């Protein structure tokens, strides 16, 4: 949605789509038991075939399994959830921090190891504040700027 608002046609490269036991912090955020599974979808986001971000998202299992039946190299996830699965995504909590690229992130993003990254963590809720998605997105700091408008 962010890229579409900027009139950029989003592209994706799927890295992983599978049911997994998420890390403990993700399980807590999604209000899952420590041994419960979530559905991991990890993709590189591209603009004009150039990688700008890597998103590692954990979905509630039943939602992720439905998403996995679609072409995850092509579809925008939030739009698909709302339009095709009819699940409203009504609110999110988000934090932004800085990090440096490890070897894996550097390889997928086409940047040097230890290059600066913007890290966005988002917990998305459906109605009644039910958490359904926790994602960490690593943005190339040389290709992405986060802009916020504050109104008083």
C-alpha positions in Angstrom: 0.0 0.0 0.0 2.8 2.4 0.8 4.4 1.8 -2.6 1.1 2.1 -4.4 0.4 5.4 -2.7 3.7 6.6 -4.2 2.6 5.4 -7.6 5.2 2.6 -7.5 4.3 -0.8 -8.9 5.3 -3.3 -6.1 7.2 -6.4 -7.0 8.0 -9.3 -4.7 10.4 -12.3 -4.5 9.2 -15.0 -2.2 11.8 -16.5 0.1 9.7 -18.6 2.5 6.1 -19.6 3.0 5.6 -22.2 5.7 4.0 -23.1 9.0 6.6 -22.6 11.8 6.8 -22.2 15.6 7.5 -18.4 15.8 10.2 -16.9 18.0 8.9 -16.3 21.6 8.5 -12.5 21.2 6.3 -13.1 18.1 4.2 -15.8 19.8 3.6 -13.4 22.7 2.6 -10.5 20.3 0.2 -12.8 18.5 -1.1 -14.2 21.8 -0.1 -17.8 20.9 1.0 -20.6 23.1 4.7 -21.1 23.1 4.4 -24.3 21.0 1.7 -23.0 18.6 2.5 -22.5 15.0 2.1 -19.4 12.8 2.6 -19.0 9.1 5.8 -17.4 8.0 5.8 -15.4 4.7 9.2 -13.9 3.9 9.6 -11.8 0.8 11.9 -9.3 -0.8 10.2 -6.1 -2.0 11.5 -4.7 -5.2 11.1 -1.5 -7.2 12.0 -1.7 -10.8 13.7 -5.1 -10.1 15.9 -3.5 -7.4 15.5 -4.9 -3.8 14.5 -2.2 -1.3 13.2 -4.2 1.7 12.9 -7.7 3.1 9.7 -8.4 5.1 9.5 -11.4 7.5 5.9 -11.7 8.5 4.1 -14.2 10.8 0.4 -14.6 10.2 -2.2 -16.5 12.3 -1.9 -20.0 10.8 -5.4 -20.2 9.2 -4.8 -16.9 7.4 -1.3 -17.7 6.2 -2.4 -21.1 4.9 -5.1 -19.3 2.8 -2.5 -16.8 1.5 -0.2 -19.6 0.5 -2.8 -20.8 -2.0 -2.1 -17.6 -4.0 0.9 -16.5 -6.0 3.0 -14.8 -3.2 5.4 -13.4 -5.8 2.7 -11.2 -7.1 0.0 -10.2 -4.6 -0.1 -7.4 -2.0 -0.9 -9.2 1.3 -3.1 -6.7 3.1 -5.2 -6.0 0.0 -5.7 -9.7 -0.5 -6.6 -10.3 3.1 -9.3 -7.6 3.0 -10.7 -8.1 -0.5 -10.5 -11.8 -1.0 -10.5 -13.3 2.6 -12.9 -10.6 3.9 -10.9 -10.0 7.0 -10.7 -6.3 8.1 -7.3 -5.1 9.2 -8.3 -2.1 11.4 -5.3 -1.1 13.4 -1.6 -1.6 13.9 1.2 -0.8 16.4 4.4 0.1 14.7 8.0 0.9 15.8 10.9 2.0 13.8 14.6 1.5 14.7 18.0 1.2 13.1 20.2 -1.8 12.5 23.0 -3.0 10.2 22.7 -5.8 7.6 23.9 -9.2 8.5 25.2 -11.5 5.8 21.8 -12.9 4.8 20.0 -9.5 4.7 22.9 -8.0 2.7 22.8 -10.8 0.1 19.0 -10.5 -0.4 19.0 -6.7 -0.5 22.1 -6.4 -2.6 24.0 -4.2 -0.1 27.3 -4.6 1.8 27.4 -6.4 5.1 26.9 -4.0 8.0 25.1 -1.4 5.7 22.5 0.7 7.6 18.9 -0.5 7.6 15.6 1.0 8.9 13.7 -1.7 10.8 10.0 -1.5 11.0 8.1 -3.8 13.4 4.3 -3.9 13.0 1.6 -5.8 14.9 -1.6 -5.7 12.9 -5.1 -6.2 14.4 -8.5 -7.2 13.1 -11.7 -6.3 14.8 -11.9 -6.5 18.6 -8.1 -5.9 18.6 -7.3 -9.5 17.7 -3.7 -9.7 16.6 -3.3 -11.5 13.2 0.1 -10.4 11.8 3.5 -9.6 13.2 6.1 -8.4 10.7 9.6 -7.1 10.7 10.6 -5.3 7.6 14.2 -4.4 6.9 14.5 -1.4 4.6 17.6 -0.3 2.8 18.5 3.1 4.3 19.9 4.3 1.0 16.6 3.6 -0.9 13.9 4.3 1.7 12.7 7.3 3.7 10.0 7.1 6.3 7.8 10.2 6.3 5.2 10.9 8.9 2.8 13.9 9.0 1.7 15.0 12.5 -1.4 17.1 13.0 -2.0 18.9 16.2 
